[in-house]
Amino acid sequence: MQQSEPAAAIECVDLTRRFRQHVALDSLTLSIPRHQTFGLLGANGAGKTTFIRLVTGFLLPTSGTVTVEGQSPIHRPEHVRRQLGFVMETSRLYEDLRVRGFLRFAGGARGMTGTDLDQAIERVVESFQIGHVLGRRIGNLSKGYQQRVSLAQAFLHDPPIVIVDEPTAGLDPVQRAEVQGMLGALQGQRTVLLCTHDLHEARSLTTRVAVLHAGHLVAQGLTERIIRDDSALALFRDPHRESS
């Protein structure tokens, strides 16, 4: 009998992570639907990065569970890594590498070789329009093109889920619009988890959002309801709870 697909792309139940006395994430229960762009919002220190690290298996939970496409990052780490692409901040790129070399390195780190890797590089180079910078050092590119390179490496293995962490931080308005346009084109094609504290970005790109404050889930639901105007900033400061 064929196994049915999990209802959620990412799901956690009572997920908690402590660092000694500090509780970075406290009993988070959350379901991220498949094929949607989902926003995880909150101020710095809210718990967004901790959540990403738990989803990717970089951290182990203190208690509770998290699954990716129905599988545990703890018990099936290789399977989970194949499901995920991660768009890092531009500061985490290897600035001394040329773009082509970096893409080959990123693909090799995921076990891609030979013709499969060559074809994957051709595909992402075309998708993110970076063909004319393949021979340039990453450190010599504008931040906008560095972010395109970061997007490209995340899609090399054609993952069903992409985690995007603060994708437009530090970009100028033109670069910001270009990156947001690329992310907007992904809507409905795959699951995108967008971690940001930019309310405008979340409104324009996401279908549903969850808001974290000091490790607690303080709001979740349809984007148009939770962050319909600037009054949503109160959720970043005051942990009163509301949900749809």
Order of alpha helices (4+ residues) and beta strands (2+ residues): beta-beta-beta-alpha-beta-alpha-beta-alpha-alpha-alpha-beta-alpha-beta-alpha-beta-beta-alpha-alpha-beta
